[in-house]
Amino acid sequence: MSLLGNYKFTNKSHPIKGIMSAVLGMIALVSMFLAIYLSYLDGMASADGMTARMQYGLAAVLAFIMALAGEIIGLVANAEKDRYRFFPILGLLLNAAALFAGVYILCAGI
């Protein structure tokens, strides 16, 4: 038995929406990275060096939409009172990185 016993000095808990935002951010970031990397490898293997499969573009668009949804969920989770802020902030950062990668792809392709 510990010195303090089983006392809990706070009633804060981790918000489920914050955890969902962090998980969506991680999935979106990994999906965006894989779409970029595999598209690069496929483009280098093609004859003209510029052609990649359309599936990689669709995966990047879906990852962008997932990151946008995760960003909104993270903002809602961050607004909750008496909750820990670790997972909502982590979700906001991961989703922002995935959104930045998607915007970078769009701007670099123009």
Kinemage of the C-alpha trace (Angstrom):
@kinemage 1
@onewidth
@group {chain A} dominant
@subgroup {mainchain}
@vectorlist {calphas} color= white
{ca met a 1} P 0.000 0.000 0.000
{ca ser a 2} L 1.331 3.397 -0.905
{ca leu a 3} L 1.712 6.323 1.405
{ca leu a 4} L -1.285 8.189 -0.013
{ca gly a 5} L -3.526 5.193 -0.550
{ca asn a 6} L -6.004 5.346 -3.397
{ca tyr a 7} L -6.760 9.056 -3.263
{ca lys a 8} L -7.377 11.004 -6.390
{ca phe a 9} L -6.693 14.715 -5.992
{ca thr a 10} L -8.370 15.806 -9.202
{ca asn a 11} L -11.529 14.989 -11.069
{ca lys a 12} L -9.952 15.602 -14.477
{ca ser a 13} L -9.963 12.886 -17.105
{ca his a 14} L -8.749 12.445 -20.658
{ca pro a 15} L -11.438 13.384 -23.189
{ca ile a 16} L -12.460 10.643 -25.606
{ca lys a 17} L -12.683 13.202 -28.415
{ca gly a 18} L -9.077 14.226 -27.744
{ca ile a 19} L -7.903 10.632 -28.003
{ca met a 20} L -9.915 10.231 -31.227
{ca ser a 21} L -8.303 13.378 -32.605
{ca ala a 22} L -4.815 12.098 -31.806
{ca val a 23} L -5.517 8.712 -33.403
{ca leu a 24} L -6.999 10.339 -36.522
{ca gly a 25} L -3.993 12.642 -36.719
{ca met a 26} L -1.561 9.749 -36.523
{ca ile a 27} L -3.440 7.767 -39.180
{ca ala a 28} L -3.727 10.815 -41.448
{ca leu a 29} L -0.055 11.713 -41.072
{ca val a 30} L 1.135 8.165 -41.778
{ca ser a 31} L -1.257 7.864 -44.734
{ca met a 32} L -0.089 11.183 -46.168
{ca phe a 33} L 3.563 10.177 -45.769
{ca leu a 34} L 2.977 6.800 -47.414
{ca ala a 35} L 1.030 8.374 -50.290
{ca ile a 36} L 3.852 10.837 -50.926
{ca tyr a 37} L 6.619 8.245 -50.607
{ca leu a 38} L 4.943 5.559 -52.711
{ca ser a 39} L 3.985 8.115 -55.350
{ca tyr a 40} L 7.599 9.218 -55.497
{ca leu a 41} L 8.812 5.632 -55.887
{ca asp a 42} L 6.198 4.908 -58.558
{ca gly a 43} L 7.104 8.083 -60.448
{ca met a 44} L 10.778 7.178 -60.449
{ca ala a 45} L 10.022 3.685 -61.741
{ca ser a 46} L 7.871 4.902 -64.645
{ca ala a 47} L 9.303 5.540 -68.094
{ca asp a 48} L 8.771 9.283 -68.162
{ca gly a 49} L 9.581 9.854 -64.477
{ca met a 50} L 6.435 11.906 -63.882
{ca thr a 51} L 3.534 9.459 -63.834
{ca ala a 52} L 2.175 8.018 -60.598
{ca arg a 53} L -0.928 5.994 -59.863
{ca met a 54} L -4.197 7.776 -59.168
{ca gln a 55} L -4.717 5.686 -56.018
{ca tyr a 56} L -1.942 7.593 -54.245
{ca gly a 57} L -3.657 10.893 -54.972
{ca leu a 58} L -6.945 9.540 -53.656
{ca ala a 59} L -5.199 8.312 -50.501
{ca ala a 60} L -3.721 11.791 -49.976
{ca val a 61} L -7.143 13.436 -50.450
{ca leu a 62} L -8.757 11.017 -47.980
{ca ala a 63} L -5.940 11.627 -45.489
{ca phe a 64} L -6.499 15.375 -45.901
{ca ile a 65} L -10.225 14.974 -45.165
{ca met a 66} L -9.417 12.757 -42.180
{ca ala a 67} L -6.987 15.368 -40.859
{ca leu a 68} L -9.595 18.087 -41.273
{ca ala a 69} L -12.129 16.038 -39.290
{ca gly a 70} L -9.504 15.281 -36.635
{ca glu a 71} L -8.656 18.980 -36.363
{ca ile a 72} L -12.312 19.865 -35.739
{ca ile a 73} L -12.693 17.090 -33.162
{ca gly a 74} L -9.480 18.258 -31.473
{ca leu a 75} L -10.765 21.822 -31.251
{ca val a 76} L -14.024 20.619 -29.707
{ca ala a 77} L -12.124 18.432 -27.219
{ca asn a 78} L -9.803 21.291 -26.305
{ca ala a 79} L -12.794 23.482 -25.418
{ca glu a 80} L -14.094 21.047 -22.777
{ca lys a 81} L -13.700 22.131 -19.171
{ca asp a 82} L -11.891 20.148 -16.440
{ca arg a 83} L -10.116 17.836 -18.862
{ca tyr a 84} L -6.474 17.049 -19.471
{ca arg a 85} L -5.117 18.810 -22.544
{ca phe a 86} L -2.449 16.335 -23.685
{ca phe a 87} L -4.424 14.356 -26.277
{ca pro a 88} L -6.363 17.306 -27.750
{ca ile a 89} L -3.121 19.277 -28.227
{ca leu a 90} L -1.343 16.220 -29.649
{ca gly a 91} L -4.250 15.651 -32.036
{ca leu a 92} L -4.217 19.295 -33.115
{ca leu a 93} L -0.486 19.150 -33.849
{ca leu a 94} L -0.618 15.858 -35.764
{ca asn a 95} L -3.627 16.930 -37.807
{ca ala a 96} L -2.054 20.315 -38.522
{ca ala a 97} L 1.066 18.559 -39.828
{ca ala a 98} L -1.059 16.355 -42.119
{ca leu a 99} L -3.029 19.382 -43.327
{ca phe a 100} L 0.211 21.247 -43.978
{ca ala a 101} L 1.496 18.304 -46.036
{ca gly a 102} L -1.715 18.260 -48.073
{ca val a 103} L -1.586 22.001 -48.734
{ca tyr a 104} L 2.088 21.678 -49.655
{ca ile a 105} L 1.250 18.958 -52.183
{ca leu a 106} L -1.427 21.150 -53.736
{ca cys a 107} L 0.833 24.208 -53.910
{ca ala a 108} L 3.834 22.262 -55.221
{ca gly a 109} L 1.728 20.648 -57.940
{ca ile a 110} L 0.495 23.918 -59.396
